[in-house]
Amino acid sequence: MSMATILPVLEAVPLPVLVVDAREKIVAANRGAQALLGTGLEGRPFVTVLRQPALNEALERALRAQASDRVRLRLSSPEREMVALVSVAPIALDESGGPGKVAALISIEDITATEEAEAMRRDFVANVSHELRTPLTALIGFVETLRGAAKDDPVARDRFLTIMAREAGRMNRLVGDLLSLSRVEAEERRRPTAQVDLANVLRGAIQTLQPVAETAKVQIKREGEPGPLRVTGDADQLTQVFSNLIENAVKYGGAGGEVRVVVEKIAHEPVQRGPAYRVDVIDSGEGIDPIHIPRLTERFYRVDTHRSREQGGTGLGLAIVKHIVARHRGRLKIESEKGKGSRFSVILPAA
């Protein structure tokens, strides 16, 4: 293949591609390679562009033994770090119309997203397995105890059955949240089309959580814009969002005895590029260390693992909230300071 033929072919390839001659100098590079590795690549020794021993060895095998190879590498650029799968294959490069000279074609495939997705999948499976193993182990242990030592002890039996019911409820909540998260992720790219009154959504969520608030001796106060508050959305999903945020505020931030739900109308929200509603769920509890805030919406991430489990939390609630808000083209903001309470804000475009 001549240089005149190979250059248009390289530009048509969607991956960064280089051609290296027998002297291990770069003789051609497409726009993708220049964007990744910089301009002015032609004529430079390959080793000065990518200093990767495994890749240089693969290049030598391609040039000396005409053997193809693939190498997984970590590449760094000023913009980002990427994981790449680099393929090296020998080709015959004809520059003068005579017999082809051995050269190597090097293509670079960015597999960062694939690797990150696989890591997330492994972490997710490990977390689910861990979350289910604990209550299952407790249930199995209590069943064995009830069959043996506590078989004829009514006091112990009642106590163990109460614990077993709690652990079974915990597993049920986890499975329910996993199914909910799966549905939300599947629908995230499909925008809702129905018109919803946000005031009614908030009223329903607050009424549903009144028994929880009374048990915790917390008062829920609704403030701000009275409504109607028209948004385009899914009423059930929005109810799930605000029920989750208000319940969290009651359970984890209710030490101050009050949770405020404040609605503000924004005439022009810069990110939404139009009118919007902001709903703040504010508590006066112990607050959250700022170091935790960026990770609060991660699956299974908990600030206080033991306390969260004692309160019946699955570690998935805020992940579900994040995906639902994203589906509604909204934003979720979290502000907190240790000892001064927390503010969870949902900003939704007005209909």
KAURGI-V825399 format. One record per residue. N is the residue number from 0. RES is the residue in three letters. PHI is phi in radians with two decimals (* if undefined). PSI is psi in whole degrees, 0 to 359 (999 if undefined). Layout:
# KAURGI-V825399
n->N res->RES phi->PHI psi->PSI
n->N res->RES phi->PHI psi->PSI
This chain:
# KAURGI-V825399
n->0 res->MET phi->* psi->131
n->1 res->SER phi->-1.49 psi->163
n->2 res->MET phi->-1.10 psi->323
n->3 res->ALA phi->-1.09 psi->328
n->4 res->THR phi->-1.43 psi->321
n->5 res->ILE phi->-1.31 psi->329
n->6 res->LEU phi->-1.07 psi->311
n->7 res->PRO phi->-1.07 psi->328
n->8 res->VAL phi->-1.15 psi->316
n->9 res->LEU phi->-1.06 psi->319
n->10 res->GLU phi->-1.17 psi->336
n->11 res->ALA phi->-1.43 psi->347
n->12 res->VAL phi->-1.43 psi->129
n->13 res->PRO phi->-1.29 psi->351
n->14 res->LEU phi->-1.71 psi->157
n->15 res->PRO phi->-1.10 psi->127
n->16 res->VAL phi->-2.34 psi->138
n->17 res->LEU phi->-2.19 psi->151
n->18 res->VAL phi->-2.05 psi->127
n->19 res->VAL phi->-2.07 psi->131
n->20 res->ASP phi->-1.50 psi->184
n->21 res->ALA phi->-1.14 psi->338
n->22 res->ARG phi->-1.51 psi->6
n->23 res->GLU phi->1.10 psi->36
n->24 res->LYS phi->-1.93 psi->144
n->25 res->ILE phi->-1.32 psi->127
n->26 res->VAL phi->-1.96 psi->347
n->27 res->ALA phi->-2.76 psi->146
n->28 res->ALA phi->-2.64 psi->132
n->29 res->ASN phi->-1.44 psi->178
n->30 res->ARG phi->-1.10 psi->325
n->31 res->GLY phi->-1.07 psi->318
n->32 res->ALA phi->-1.17 psi->321
n->33 res->GLN phi->-1.18 psi->324
n->34 res->ALA phi->-1.14 psi->325
n->35 res->LEU phi->-1.45 psi->317
n->36 res->LEU phi->-1.90 psi->353
n->37 res->GLY phi->1.85 psi->162
n->38 res->THR phi->-1.50 psi->172
n->39 res->GLY phi->1.20 psi->36
n->40 res->LEU phi->-1.39 psi->327
n->41 res->GLU phi->-1.05 psi->133
n->42 res->GLY phi->1.60 psi->348
n->43 res->ARG phi->-1.50 psi->144
n->44 res->PRO phi->-1.05 psi->137
n->45 res->PHE phi->-1.06 psi->324
n->46 res->VAL phi->-1.12 psi->336
n->47 res->THR phi->-1.43 psi->347
n->48 res->VAL phi->-1.66 psi->314
n->49 res->LEU phi->-2.25 psi->102
n->50 res->ARG phi->-1.57 psi->79
n->51 res->GLN phi->-2.26 psi->108
n->52 res->PRO phi->-0.93 psi->316
n->53 res->ALA phi->-1.12 psi->320
n->54 res->LEU phi->-1.21 psi->320
n->55 res->ASN phi->-1.13 psi->325
n->56 res->GLU phi->-1.17 psi->318
n->57 res->ALA phi->-1.10 psi->323
n->58 res->LEU phi->-1.13 psi->317
n->59 res->GLU phi->-1.09 psi->320
n->60 res->ARG phi->-1.11 psi->321
n->61 res->ALA phi->-1.14 psi->321
n->62 res->LEU phi->-1.39 psi->323
n->63 res->ARG phi->-1.57 psi->318
n->64 res->ALA phi->-1.94 psi->3
n->65 res->GLN phi->0.91 psi->47
n->66 res->ALA phi->-1.94 psi->134
n->67 res->SER phi->-1.44 psi->155
n->68 res->ASP phi->-2.72 psi->162
n->69 res->ARG phi->-2.32 psi->135
n->70 res->VAL phi->-2.27 psi->133
n->71 res->ARG phi->-1.63 psi->128
n->72 res->LEU phi->-2.37 psi->161
n->73 res->ARG phi->-1.86 psi->121
n->74 res->LEU phi->-1.99 psi->139
n->75 res->SER phi->-2.02 psi->137
n->76 res->SER phi->-2.26 psi->168
n->77 res->PRO phi->-1.01 psi->332
n->78 res->GLU phi->-1.49 psi->321
n->79 res->ARG phi->-2.85 psi->174
n->80 res->GLU phi->-1.94 psi->138
n->81 res->MET phi->-2.32 psi->154
n->82 res->VAL phi->-1.74 psi->128
n->83 res->ALA phi->-2.22 psi->146
n->84 res->LEU phi->-1.87 psi->111
n->85 res->VAL phi->-1.80 psi->122
n->86 res->SER phi->-1.76 psi->133
n->87 res->VAL phi->-2.14 psi->123
n->88 res->ALA phi->-2.38 psi->139
n->89 res->PRO phi->-1.30 psi->144
n->90 res->ILE phi->-2.40 psi->163
n->91 res->ALA phi->-1.74 psi->117
n->92 res->LEU phi->-1.85 psi->115
n->93 res->ASP phi->-1.81 psi->114
n->94 res->GLU phi->-1.80 psi->345
n->95 res->SER phi->-2.31 psi->10
n->96 res->GLY phi->1.54 psi->355
n->97 res->GLY phi->-1.62 psi->197
n->98 res->PRO phi->-1.04 psi->143
n->99 res->GLY phi->-1.20 psi->142
n->100 res->LYS phi->-1.67 psi->148
n->101 res->VAL phi->-1.19 psi->132
n->102 res->ALA phi->-2.46 psi->179
n->103 res->ALA phi->-2.25 psi->139
n->104 res->LEU phi->-1.80 psi->123
n->105 res->ILE phi->-2.05 psi->120
n->106 res->SER phi->-2.03 psi->144
n->107 res->ILE phi->-2.10 psi->116
n->108 res->GLU phi->-1.87 psi->125
n->109 res->ASP phi->-1.40 psi->112
n->110 res->ILE phi->-1.95 psi->21
n->111 res->THR phi->-1.03 psi->311
n->112 res->ALA phi->-1.09 psi->320
n->113 res->THR phi->-1.12 psi->316
n->114 res->GLU phi->-1.16 psi->319
n->115 res->GLU phi->-1.13 psi->319
n->116 res->ALA phi->-1.11 psi->319
n->117 res->GLU phi->-1.15 psi->320
n->118 res->ALA phi->-1.13 psi->319
n->119 res->MET phi->-1.10 psi->320
n->120 res->ARG phi->-1.10 psi->316
n->121 res->ARG phi->-1.10 psi->316
n->122 res->ASP phi->-1.10 psi->320
n->123 res->PHE phi->-1.12 psi->313
n->124 res->VAL phi->-1.07 psi->317
n->125 res->ALA phi->-1.11 psi->318
n->126 res->ASN phi->-1.17 psi->316
n->127 res->VAL phi->-1.09 psi->316
n->128 res->SER phi->-1.04 psi->317
n->129 res->HIS phi->-1.15 psi->316
n->130 res->GLU phi->-1.14 psi->327
n->131 res->LEU phi->-1.45 psi->329
n->132 res->ARG phi->-1.13 psi->321
n->133 res->THR phi->-1.08 psi->305
n->134 res->PRO phi->-1.16 psi->327
n->135 res->LEU phi->-1.14 psi->318
n->136 res->THR phi->-1.07 psi->318
n->137 res->ALA phi->-1.11 psi->316
n->138 res->LEU phi->-1.08 psi->314
n->139 res->ILE phi->-1.08 psi->318
n->140 res->GLY phi->-1.09 psi->317
n->141 res->PHE phi->-1.22 psi->325
n->142 res->VAL phi->-1.07 psi->316
n->143 res->GLU phi->-1.11 psi->322
n->144 res->THR phi->-1.15 psi->318
n->145 res->LEU phi->-1.18 psi->333
n->146 res->ARG phi->-1.37 psi->339
n->147 res->GLY phi->-1.99 psi->259
n->148 res->ALA phi->-1.08 psi->325
n->149 res->ALA phi->-1.71 psi->15
n->150 res->LYS phi->-1.01 psi->321
n->151 res->ASP phi->-1.96 psi->22
n->152 res->ASP phi->-1.96 psi->98
n->153 res->PRO phi->-1.10 psi->325
n->154 res->VAL phi->-1.14 psi->311
n->155 res->ALA phi->-1.11 psi->322
n->156 res->ARG phi->-1.08 psi->315
n->157 res->ASP phi->-1.12 psi->320
n->158 res->ARG phi->-1.15 psi->317
n->159 res->PHE phi->-1.19 psi->321
n->160 res->LEU phi->-1.13 psi->324
n->161 res->THR phi->-1.09 psi->316
n->162 res->ILE phi->-1.15 psi->319
n->163 res->MET phi->-1.10 psi->320
n->164 res->ALA phi->-1.11 psi->321
n->165 res->ARG phi->-1.14 psi->317
n->166 res->GLU phi->-1.19 psi->322
n->167 res->ALA phi->-1.13 psi->322
n->168 res->GLY phi->-1.10 psi->322
n->169 res->ARG phi->-1.11 psi->316
n->170 res->MET phi->-1.13 psi->321
n->171 res->ASN phi->-1.10 psi->318
n->172 res->ARG phi->-1.12 psi->320
n->173 res->LEU phi->-1.10 psi->313
n->174 res->VAL phi->-1.09 psi->319
n->175 res->GLY phi->-1.08 psi->317
n->176 res->ASP phi->-1.19 psi->324
n->177 res->LEU phi->-1.11 psi->316
n->178 res->LEU phi->-1.12 psi->319
n->179 res->SER phi->-1.10 psi->315
n->180 res->LEU phi->-1.09 psi->320
n->181 res->SER phi->-1.10 psi->317
n->182 res->ARG phi->-1.14 psi->317
n->183 res->VAL phi->-1.10 psi->316
n->184 res->GLU phi->-1.13 psi->323
n->185 res->ALA phi->-1.16 psi->329
n->186 res->GLU phi->-1.70 psi->0
n->187 res->GLU phi->-1.03 psi->328
n->188 res->ARG phi->-1.54 psi->356
n->189 res->ARG phi->-1.75 psi->111
n->190 res->ARG phi->-1.23 psi->139
n->191 res->PRO phi->-1.17 psi->155
n->192 res->THR phi->-2.14 psi->346
n->193 res->ALA phi->-1.34 psi->153
n->194 res->GLN phi->-1.59 psi->129
n->195 res->VAL phi->-2.23 psi->140
n->196 res->ASP phi->-1.59 psi->109
n->197 res->LEU phi->-1.08 psi->330
n->198 res->ALA phi->-1.09 psi->318
n->199 res->ASN phi->-1.17 psi->322
n->200 res->VAL phi->-1.06 psi->313
n->201 res->LEU phi->-1.15 psi->319
n->202 res->ARG phi->-1.05 psi->316
n->203 res->GLY phi->-1.14 psi->318
n->204 res->ALA phi->-1.12 psi->318
n->205 res->ILE phi->-1.15 psi->316
n->206 res->GLN phi->-1.08 psi->318
n->207 res->THR phi->-1.11 psi->327
n->208 res->LEU phi->-1.63 psi->1
n->209 res->GLN phi->-1.00 psi->315
n->210 res->PRO phi->-1.05 psi->321
n->211 res->VAL phi->-1.13 psi->317
n->212 res->ALA phi->-1.15 psi->319
n->213 res->GLU phi->-1.11 psi->319
n->214 res->THR phi->-1.09 psi->321
n->215 res->ALA phi->-1.48 psi->0
n->216 res->LYS phi->1.01 psi->46
n->217 res->VAL phi->-2.13 psi->138
n->218 res->GLN phi->-1.78 psi->129
n->219 res->ILE phi->-1.72 psi->122
n->220 res->LYS phi->-1.97 psi->129
n->221 res->ARG phi->-1.73 psi->125
n->222 res->GLU phi->-2.31 psi->166
n->223 res->GLY phi->1.60 psi->208
n->224 res->GLU phi->-0.95 psi->126
n->225 res->PRO phi->-1.37 psi->331
n->226 res->GLY phi->1.93 psi->173
n->227 res->PRO phi->-1.20 psi->151
n->228 res->LEU phi->-2.16 psi->93
n->229 res->ARG phi->-1.44 psi->125
n->230 res->VAL phi->-2.37 psi->159
n->231 res->THR phi->-1.58 psi->117
n->232 res->GLY phi->-2.99 psi->181
n->233 res->ASP phi->-1.81 psi->113
n->234 res->ALA phi->-1.03 psi->318
n->235 res->ASP phi->-1.13 psi->317
n->236 res->GLN phi->-1.20 psi->320
n->237 res->LEU phi->-1.15 psi->323
n->238 res->THR phi->-1.07 psi->321
n->239 res->GLN phi->-1.10 psi->320
n->240 res->VAL phi->-1.05 psi->305
n->241 res->PHE phi->-1.34 psi->331
n->242 res->SER phi->-1.10 psi->317
n->243 res->ASN phi->-1.12 psi->313
n->244 res->LEU phi->-1.16 psi->318
n->245 res->ILE phi->-1.21 psi->319
n->246 res->GLU phi->-1.09 psi->317
n->247 res->ASN phi->-1.05 psi->318
n->248 res->ALA phi->-1.10 psi->320
n->249 res->VAL phi->-1.19 psi->314
n->250 res->LYS phi->-1.29 psi->317
n->251 res->TYR phi->-1.84 psi->342
n->252 res->GLY phi->-2.15 psi->13
n->253 res->GLY phi->-1.47 psi->10
n->254 res->ALA phi->-1.07 psi->334
n->255 res->GLY phi->-1.43 psi->357
n->256 res->GLY phi->1.41 psi->7
n->257 res->GLU phi->-2.66 psi->137
n->258 res->VAL phi->-2.18 psi->126
n->259 res->ARG phi->-1.84 psi->134
n->260 res->VAL phi->-1.99 psi->106
n->261 res->VAL phi->-1.98 psi->128
n->262 res->VAL phi->-1.95 psi->130
n->263 res->GLU phi->-2.22 psi->136
n->264 res->LYS phi->-1.62 psi->129
n->265 res->ILE phi->-1.89 psi->120
n->266 res->ALA phi->-1.09 psi->319
n->267 res->HIS phi->-2.54 psi->109
n->268 res->GLU phi->-1.63 psi->119
n->269 res->PRO phi->-0.98 psi->315
n->270 res->VAL phi->-1.21 psi->320
n->271 res->GLN phi->-1.34 psi->342
n->272 res->ARG phi->1.03 psi->41
n->273 res->GLY phi->3.06 psi->186
n->274 res->PRO phi->-1.16 psi->150
n->275 res->ALA phi->-2.68 psi->167
n->276 res->TYR phi->-2.04 psi->137
n->277 res->ARG phi->-2.01 psi->125
n->278 res->VAL phi->-1.98 psi->117
n->279 res->ASP phi->-1.82 psi->128
n->280 res->VAL phi->-1.87 psi->110
n->281 res->ILE phi->-2.05 psi->130
n->282 res->ASP phi->-2.13 psi->165
n->283 res->SER phi->-2.06 psi->35
n->284 res->GLY phi->-1.41 psi->207
n->285 res->GLU phi->-1.39 psi->350
n->286 res->GLY phi->1.36 psi->177
n->287 res->ILE phi->-2.20 psi->135
n->288 res->ASP phi->-1.06 psi->130
n->289 res->PRO phi->-0.94 psi->336
n->290 res->ILE phi->-1.10 psi->333
n->291 res->HIS phi->-1.50 psi->338
n->292 res->ILE phi->-1.01 psi->315
n->293 res->PRO phi->-1.06 psi->340
n->294 res->ARG phi->-1.87 psi->3
n->295 res->LEU phi->-1.09 psi->330
n->296 res->THR phi->-1.58 psi->5
n->297 res->GLU phi->-1.29 psi->148
n->298 res->ARG phi->-1.10 psi->131
n->299 res->PHE phi->1.21 psi->7
n->300 res->TYR phi->-1.39 psi->129
n->301 res->ARG phi->-2.28 psi->141
n->302 res->VAL phi->-1.26 psi->314
n->303 res->ASP phi->-2.22 psi->96
n->304 res->THR phi->-1.04 psi->312
n->305 res->HIS phi->-1.11 psi->314
n->306 res->ARG phi->-1.12 psi->320
n->307 res->SER phi->-1.06 psi->316
n->308 res->ARG phi->-1.19 psi->322
n->309 res->GLU phi->-1.08 psi->327
n->310 res->GLN phi->-1.47 psi->359
n->311 res->GLY phi->1.57 psi->12
n->312 res->GLY phi->-1.33 psi->148
n->313 res->THR phi->-1.83 psi->349
n->314 res->GLY phi->1.43 psi->9
n->315 res->LEU phi->-1.98 psi->350
n->316 res->GLY phi->-1.01 psi->310
n->317 res->LEU phi->-1.27 psi->333
n->318 res->ALA phi->-1.14 psi->319
n->319 res->ILE phi->-1.12 psi->316
n->320 res->VAL phi->-1.00 psi->313
n->321 res->LYS phi->-1.01 psi->314
n->322 res->HIS phi->-1.21 psi->322
n->323 res->ILE phi->-1.15 psi->316
n->324 res->VAL phi->-1.08 psi->319
n->325 res->ALA phi->-1.09 psi->320
n->326 res->ARG phi->-1.09 psi->328
n->327 res->HIS phi->-1.56 psi->14
n->328 res->ARG phi->1.03 psi->31
n->329 res->GLY phi->-1.84 psi->187
n->330 res->ARG phi->-2.34 psi->145
n->331 res->LEU phi->-2.00 psi->125
n->332 res->LYS phi->-2.10 psi->139
n->333 res->ILE phi->-2.19 psi->124
n->334 res->GLU phi->-2.24 psi->134
n->335 res->SER phi->-2.79 psi->154
n->336 res->GLU phi->-2.47 psi->134
n->337 res->LYS phi->-0.97 psi->124
n->338 res->GLY phi->1.51 psi->358
n->339 res->LYS phi->-2.24 psi->18
n->340 res->GLY phi->1.46 psi->182
n->341 res->SER phi->-2.37 psi->155
n->342 res->ARG phi->-2.31 psi->117
n->343 res->PHE phi->-1.86 psi->121
n->344 res->SER phi->-2.05 psi->132
n->345 res->VAL phi->-2.00 psi->124
n->346 res->ILE phi->-1.98 psi->119
n->347 res->LEU phi->-2.13 psi->140
n->348 res->PRO phi->-1.16 psi->138
n->349 res->ALA phi->-1.28 psi->149
n->350 res->ALA phi->-1.32 psi->999
